[in-house]
Amino acid sequence: MKLKYIILSLCFSLVGHYASAQNKSPEIDVPGLRAVGSPANPKVPMNWNRYHDNKQIEQFCKDLQKAYPDLVKYESIGKSFEGRDIYVLTISALKEGIKDRKPGLWIDGNIHANELQGSEIAMYTAWYLAENYHQVPFIKELLRDKVFYIAPTINPDSRDYFIYEPNTMHSSRTGRRPFDNDGDGLVAEDLYDDLDGDGHIVMMRRKSKTGRYKVDPDNPNRMVLAKAGEVGEYEMLGFEGIDNDGDGMVNEDITGTYDPNRDWGWNWQPNYVQNGALYYPGTLPETMAVKNFFFKHTNIAGAQSYHNYGGMILRGPGAAEDERFYSRKDVQVYDALGKTGEKMLPGYNYIVIHKDLYTVFGGEIDFFALGRGIYTFSNELMTTFKLFNNKDEVSNRQNSEYYEFDKLLLFGDAYVPWKEFDHPQFGKIEIGGAKKNYTRNHPGFLLLEDAHRNAAFTIYHGYHTPKLEFNDIEVKSLGNNLYEVKASVWNSRIIPTHSDHDVRNKINRPNYISISGVEVIAGMRIINNDFNVTEDQKFKPERIEVPAIDGMSEVKVKWIVKGNPNKAKITVDSEKGGVIEKEVKS
């Protein structure tokens, strides 16, 4: 009987192998059934439930380029303060068209050290695009038309510092370069001290008859305020640390750091106005490396930066006085993208930074959007909603949901249990609390889902960068060997070739619609085709300047030429919309 089953199993295996050889469908290229929306058999196996360090990020870039040399190119765009490379992955069909003339989308993550998951989601996006190019027709068409520039981390020094050094979930936003925040002439002498050497900076508590806190009876890891009339058990002493300089303060130098998201050149303010700013816009080499990349890549039409925490799809401006720069036309584009993003990202809300959050001066998002005229979002990753899909518990890291989630789904893995410690200044205390990679950063099994949803949002954003095509080209004889040539150019996506802010401030050059191969007498934009309202091109009539080609809209131009224009060539050259050409047939 056992031999019979073995023979039958071999027969079924051979039949299955033959069927697979005959049918090249990717659905059955590997054993089992591919889950829709996922690469069936990735060339670069990745584990998306962990946080990778800089060496692993570099290896991922190398592996993806090696596996897909026609789709992936990686490069260092500069060095960090401590000399680490800042890597950018270019993802596109590299042999089809000129990559840096295709409409581009920039993605970055991890500008703040403790916001680890932005790097994972950026890498997931690159991985998903490359692995699905030959499997999903939509992705193949997308990468033929567009280019993605993906920087997993633009703060590599701080990333490794957070991963390998003792920190809390809130530290360090920056990295290894704190300032003398308390003015005692010493730098970093009172940072966190990992009292028990476990790599996590947790809380300190001490029993006290006058304490205001007690242990939550439903969860021994949680401390809660005693209610009115109740007697507390503990006083809270803050995060783990020792008064190393004898000034009576613990951990005071931890706040004496800069914020790389206050270092950008739009509405920059000094530190006494905007805490975290350095000496001038672009003090940091990391900031300058990204800026220089943007100056060299004027094809970037959209941008996405990843932060944490709160489940938000943010758009600018960061400060109320900059609201005047957001015209109704530009807001309509943002709304079309952002409100769709809310559907794609359950628990996330599309909001404006200064209206719904707080004021930010010198932020990256404002530099991209207002300094370069690029439609830019900043997603604040992870939200309490994701724990139990409870709409009533959103964005509050201090509520009981995190403790209950840890108890029911993580089985106590997210907290360091309270234990006694003899502190040199405080005496007998207890230390315990949330690990540094909990609350702000996703638990592993939630990271993959959010990575895909956020990647899909940026793919949607990239898809809606401009796509130009010719609607029609008309030729009409005017007599005396003169001809009229009309061309209609259509943008079939939501994002225009130039934001309204770009046009009004002349940040980038206009679009050029040119005709060659024929003598041009006059060239003009058609303002109203029905009533023959036109606007002459005063200089170089063969090259008509068009300030913008709006989303889901067309522009019309015409030339008066001498001689039959048959086989003349019309070219549309747009920095953010790409280059298209078509031959005239008369």
Secondary structure, DSSP 4 states (H G I P E B T S, - for coil): -HHHHHHHHHHHHHHHHHHHHH---GGGSSSS-PPTTS-SS-SS----SS---HHHHHHHHHHHHHH-TTTEEEEEEEE-TTS-EEEEEEES-TTSS-GGGS-EEEEEE-SSTT-THHHHHHHHHHHHHHHHTTT-HHHHHHHHH-EEEEES-S-HHHHHHHHHS-B-TT--SS-S----TTSSS-SSTTS---TTSSSB--EEEEE-TT--EEE-TT-TT-EEEPPTTPPP-EEEEEES---SSSSS-SSGGGG----GGG-SSSS---TTTSTT--SSTT-SHHHHHHHHHHHH-TTEEEEEEEEESSSEEEES-SSGGGGGGS-HHHHHHHHHHHHHHHHHSTT-EEEEHHHHT---SS-HHHIIIIIS--EEEEEEE--THHHHT-TTS-S-TTSTHHHHHIIIIITTTTEEEEEEEEETTTEEEEEEEE-TTSSSSPPHHHHHHHHHHHHHHHHHHHHTS--EEEEEEEEEEEETTEEEEEEEEEE-SSS-SS-HHHHHHT-SPPEEEEEESSEEEEEEEEEETTTTEEEE--S-TTEEEES---TTEEEEEEEEEES--TT-EEEEEETTTEEEEEE---
